[in-house]
Structures are given as structure tokens and as C-alpha cells.
Amino acid sequence: MRLVVGGMAHDFDFVRMELLRALGEDPCNRVAVSSSFEEFDGAPETALISYTCNVEPSPQAARRLRRFVEGGGRWLALHATNSLLVWGEDGVSGRALAGDFLETLGSSFQAHPPIGPYEVRPGPVADPLTEGIGPFTVEDELYLSDYTDGIEVLLHADFGGAAPGFLRDEWPRTQQAVLYRRRLGSGEVLYFTPGHARGHYDAPHRTPFYPHVERGAWDVPEYRELLARCLKWVCREPLREGESA
């Protein structure tokens, strides 16, 4: 399998170790790690997991990602993978939802309110990934994104209000996807948006020393359980004993 972790403004060392620790619980897992998508060969039997921020693949790599999913591959995208940021005089914005990379993912990050608690609730689609998970609260970045048509929302959060610092800084109250599935060709993307992490030295664009260590949803048992299920899904392991993947 391929694990892609890297970018900016997050504690990627923490995330990388947490994901490798979780994957290492199965001695059969063999993980190749990189900080970009360029090394991913796109073999459809490969599990792809990404936790990136502002990491844009080359056009060739983006086409390879799309062919991978369309050909039957599974891609678990975490937190800021859909964040391709643009800085302007009036604030930060995300890229328009266009091109092979973002269209394959099915979403494009645009803003988030200040880190704070929000309630995560089951979406309209029943799924083994979320079975038995009731509403729970995380203190994290609530991602406000644009979405392609046809995604299946498995978990959502309600939000309306201000997202200071972003070009789109006022949002009408609506449901934002927290966990969704995108089917494309014969493959699928699973996107799970919580999981912010930042240490003292991960925001040099703001300050040489960031005063707070942020672990977001990583400390929440429901998040850990859902992440474990998502990792089983991308590895094509049964979610329950006796169940097919």
C-alpha cells in the first residue's frame, strides 16, 4: 500500500506515526511512504491513503490517480487532502473544484471556522462503516467544501456562520460532509475530514513557535474507531468477523 503524508501547517510526523502504528497492527501490511503523489504507480490492487495539505500532484500523477480509482482502486483521503490553497489580499481560498485531482476526490476545501467543538451526526446513507456510531462531538477544523454531485454522505455536521481569514468568510447554515464516499468507475474514494494536528513548529507561515499543540479529533474514541474502520475498508479487510470486504 502507499501512504502519502506531507505538505504544510500540520504535524505530519505525528500523523504519519499514528497511521503507521494503526496499519502495523496487521503484520501482513507493507507500507511505502512518501510525501507526494508522484511516486504512486497507480496499481489498482494497491491501497492508497493520503493526509496532505496543499500538495498538488503533477498533471500526469493526477491522471494516474483518476485512472487508479476508475479501474477499481480504493483511496482513503484524510483531513486536508482536498486543500489546494490560494492566498490573496482579501483572504485565503481553495481552488475551484476542477481538474483530475479534485474531481476524483469529489470535493475542494474552501474554508473552516476557528477550531472549536462541533457535533458529528450520521448521514442519510446507512453503511457498515458507521454502524453503531451515534452523534459525537469533536474539537477540530470543520471543513467547508464544494462537492461534486453524487457523493454519499455517511457523516455530517451542521454549520452556518463566519470563517474569518478566508475569502468565503460567511456561510449559510447547511450540512457539511464529515465522511463521504465517492464512487467513480469501478473504484471508490472515502473522504474523512476531521483529524487536524499541529505542533509547536508546524506553522512557520504564522510564527516560528506556535504556542499550542493541537490534536483535534485524534483524542476522540469515536474518531479512532471510524479511522480504524476506514483503514480496514481501504485494505479490503472485512469490517466485522465473517463479513466480506
C-alpha positions as CSV (number, residue, x, y, z in Angstrom):
1,M,0.0,0.0,0.0
2,R,1.0,3.6,-0.4
3,L,0.8,6.2,2.4
4,V,1.2,9.8,1.3
5,V,1.7,12.3,4.2
6,G,3.1,15.8,3.8
7,G,2.5,19.4,3.0
8,M,2.2,22.5,5.3
9,A,0.7,23.7,8.5
10,H,0.2,20.3,10.1
11,D,2.1,17.9,12.4
12,F,2.8,15.3,9.7
13,D,5.3,13.4,11.8
14,F,2.5,12.8,14.4
15,V,0.0,11.7,11.8
16,R,2.5,9.5,9.9
17,M,3.4,7.6,13.1
18,E,-0.3,7.2,14.1
19,L,-1.2,5.8,10.8
20,L,1.8,3.5,10.6
21,R,1.1,2.3,14.1
22,A,-2.6,1.5,13.2
23,L,-1.6,-0.2,9.9
24,G,1.2,-2.1,11.7
25,E,-1.4,-4.0,13.8
26,D,-1.8,-6.2,10.8
27,P,1.5,-8.0,10.2
28,C,0.6,-8.5,6.5
29,N,0.5,-4.8,5.8
30,R,3.6,-3.5,3.9
31,V,3.6,0.3,3.5
32,A,5.5,2.5,1.2
33,V,5.6,6.1,2.5
34,S,6.1,9.3,0.5
35,S,5.3,13.0,0.9
36,S,3.9,13.5,-2.6
37,F,1.7,11.6,-5.1
38,E,4.4,11.3,-7.7
39,E,5.8,8.0,-6.5
40,F,2.4,6.3,-6.6
41,D,2.3,3.9,-9.5
42,G,-1.4,3.5,-9.6
43,A,-1.6,-0.3,-9.5
44,P,-5.3,-1.0,-8.8
45,E,-4.6,-3.6,-6.2
46,T,-2.7,-1.0,-4.1
47,A,-4.4,0.7,-1.1
48,L,-3.9,4.4,-1.2
49,I,-4.1,6.5,1.9
50,S,-3.4,10.3,2.0
51,Y,-3.1,13.0,4.6
52,T,-1.7,16.1,2.8
53,C,-2.2,19.8,2.8
54,N,-1.5,22.0,-0.3
55,V,0.1,19.1,-2.1
56,E,-0.9,19.2,-5.7
57,P,0.1,16.3,-7.9
58,S,1.5,16.9,-11.4
59,P,-0.9,16.6,-14.3
60,Q,0.5,13.1,-15.0
61,A,0.2,12.0,-11.4
62,A,-3.4,13.4,-11.2
63,R,-4.4,11.4,-14.3
64,R,-2.8,8.3,-12.8
65,L,-4.9,8.9,-9.6
66,R,-8.1,9.1,-11.6
67,R,-7.3,6.0,-13.6
68,F,-6.5,4.2,-10.4
69,V,-9.9,4.8,-8.9
70,E,-11.8,4.3,-12.1
71,G,-10.0,1.0,-12.6
72,G,-11.2,-0.4,-9.2
73,G,-8.8,1.2,-6.7
74,R,-9.6,2.4,-3.2
75,W,-8.4,5.8,-1.9
76,L,-8.8,6.8,1.7
77,A,-8.3,10.6,1.8
78,L,-7.9,12.3,5.2
79,H,-8.4,15.8,6.5
80,A,-6.7,18.3,4.3
81,T,-6.0,16.3,1.1
82,N,-8.5,18.4,-0.8
83,S,-6.8,21.7,0.3
84,L,-5.1,23.5,-2.5
85,L,-4.8,27.0,-1.1
86,V,-4.6,30.4,-2.8
87,W,-3.5,33.4,-0.8
88,G,-5.0,36.8,-1.8
89,E,-5.3,40.3,-0.4
90,D,-8.8,39.5,0.8
91,G,-8.1,36.1,2.4
92,V,-7.3,32.5,1.7
93,S,-9.3,30.5,-0.7
94,G,-9.4,27.0,-2.1
95,R,-9.0,26.0,-5.7
96,A,-12.1,25.7,-7.8
97,L,-13.5,22.1,-8.0
98,A,-11.9,21.2,-11.3
99,G,-9.2,19.0,-12.7
100,D,-8.4,15.3,-12.3
101,F,-7.2,15.6,-8.7
102,L,-10.1,17.4,-7.0
103,E,-12.7,15.9,-9.3
104,T,-11.5,12.4,-8.4
105,L,-11.6,13.3,-4.7
106,G,-15.1,14.8,-5.1
107,S,-14.5,18.0,-3.1
108,S,-12.5,21.1,-2.8
109,F,-11.7,22.8,0.5
110,Q,-12.8,26.4,0.7
111,A,-12.7,27.5,4.4
112,H,-13.1,26.5,8.0
113,P,-14.3,28.3,11.1
114,P,-11.9,28.7,14.1
115,I,-11.1,25.4,15.7
116,G,-13.9,24.5,18.1
117,P,-16.4,21.8,19.1
118,Y,-19.0,20.6,16.6
119,E,-21.3,17.6,16.6
120,V,-20.9,14.9,14.0
121,R,-24.1,13.1,13.1
122,P,-24.9,10.1,10.9
123,G,-25.8,11.0,7.3
124,P,-28.8,9.8,5.3
125,V,-26.9,6.7,3.9
126,A,-26.7,3.7,6.2
127,D,-23.4,2.0,5.9
128,P,-21.3,-0.7,7.8
129,L,-18.6,1.9,8.2
130,T,-20.7,4.0,10.6
131,E,-22.9,1.3,12.1
132,G,-23.4,1.8,15.8
133,I,-21.8,5.2,15.8
134,G,-24.2,7.8,17.2
135,P,-23.8,11.6,17.3
136,F,-20.4,12.6,18.9
137,T,-18.5,15.8,19.4
138,V,-15.0,16.7,18.2
139,E,-13.0,19.8,18.6
140,D,-11.4,20.2,15.2
141,E,-11.4,22.2,12.0
142,L,-14.8,21.8,10.4
143,Y,-14.1,21.7,6.7
144,L,-16.3,23.8,4.5
145,S,-16.0,22.5,0.9
146,D,-17.5,22.4,-2.5
147,Y,-18.6,18.9,-3.6
148,T,-19.2,17.1,-6.8
149,D,-22.7,15.6,-7.5
150,G,-23.4,12.1,-6.3
151,I,-21.3,11.7,-3.2
152,E,-22.8,9.6,-0.5
153,V,-22.7,11.4,2.9
154,L,-22.1,9.0,5.7
155,L,-21.5,11.5,8.5
156,H,-22.2,15.3,8.5
157,A,-22.1,18.4,10.7
158,D,-24.4,21.4,10.5
159,F,-22.8,24.8,10.2
160,G,-23.7,28.4,9.4
161,G,-21.7,31.4,10.3
162,A,-18.3,33.0,10.0
163,A,-15.0,31.6,8.7
164,P,-12.6,34.5,9.4
165,G,-9.5,34.8,7.3
166,F,-11.0,33.1,4.2
167,L,-12.2,34.7,1.1
168,R,-15.6,33.0,1.6
169,D,-15.9,34.1,5.2
170,E,-19.7,33.9,5.6
171,W,-21.6,30.6,5.1
172,P,-25.3,29.9,5.2
173,R,-26.4,27.2,7.5
174,T,-26.2,23.8,5.7
175,Q,-24.8,20.3,6.2
176,Q,-21.1,19.7,5.6
177,A,-19.9,16.2,4.8
178,V,-17.6,14.8,7.5
179,L,-17.3,11.3,6.0
180,Y,-18.4,10.6,2.4
181,R,-17.9,8.0,-0.3
182,R,-17.4,8.9,-4.0
183,R,-17.9,6.1,-6.5
184,L,-16.0,6.6,-9.7
185,G,-15.8,3.9,-12.4
186,S,-15.3,0.6,-10.6
187,G,-13.5,2.2,-7.7
188,E,-14.2,4.4,-4.7
189,V,-12.8,7.3,-2.7
190,L,-13.6,7.5,1.0
191,Y,-13.0,11.0,2.5
192,F,-12.8,11.6,6.3
193,T,-12.4,15.3,7.1
194,P,-11.5,15.5,10.9
195,G,-8.0,14.8,12.1
196,H,-6.3,18.2,12.4
197,A,-2.9,18.0,14.1
198,R,-0.4,20.8,14.7
199,G,2.7,21.1,16.9
200,H,4.9,23.9,18.0
201,Y,6.9,24.2,14.8
202,D,4.3,23.4,12.2
203,A,3.1,26.9,11.3
204,P,6.2,28.9,10.2
205,H,3.9,30.9,7.8
206,R,2.4,32.4,11.0
207,T,5.1,32.2,13.7
208,P,8.4,30.4,14.4
209,F,6.9,28.9,17.6
210,Y,3.2,28.0,17.7
211,P,2.1,28.1,21.3
212,H,-0.5,25.3,21.3
213,V,-0.2,21.6,20.5
214,E,-3.4,20.7,18.6
215,R,-4.6,17.1,18.3
216,G,-8.2,17.7,17.2
217,A,-10.3,14.6,16.8
218,W,-7.3,12.2,17.4
219,D,-8.2,12.2,21.1
220,V,-11.9,11.2,20.5
221,P,-12.7,7.4,20.7
222,E,-15.3,7.6,18.0
223,Y,-12.9,9.1,15.6
224,R,-10.3,6.4,16.3
225,E,-12.9,3.7,15.8
226,L,-14.1,5.3,12.5
227,L,-10.5,5.7,11.3
228,A,-9.8,2.0,12.1
229,R,-12.8,1.0,10.0
230,C,-11.7,3.3,7.2
231,L,-8.3,1.7,7.2
232,K,-9.9,-1.8,7.0
233,W,-12.0,-0.6,4.1
234,V,-9.1,0.7,2.1
235,C,-7.2,-2.5,2.8
236,R,-10.2,-4.5,1.7
237,E,-10.5,-6.2,5.1
238,P,-13.9,-7.2,6.5
239,L,-15.3,-4.7,8.9
240,R,-16.8,-7.5,11.0
241,E,-15.9,-11.1,11.5
242,G,-17.4,-13.2,8.8
243,E,-18.2,-10.2,6.6
244,S,-16.9,-9.8,3.1
245,A,-14.9,-6.6,2.3
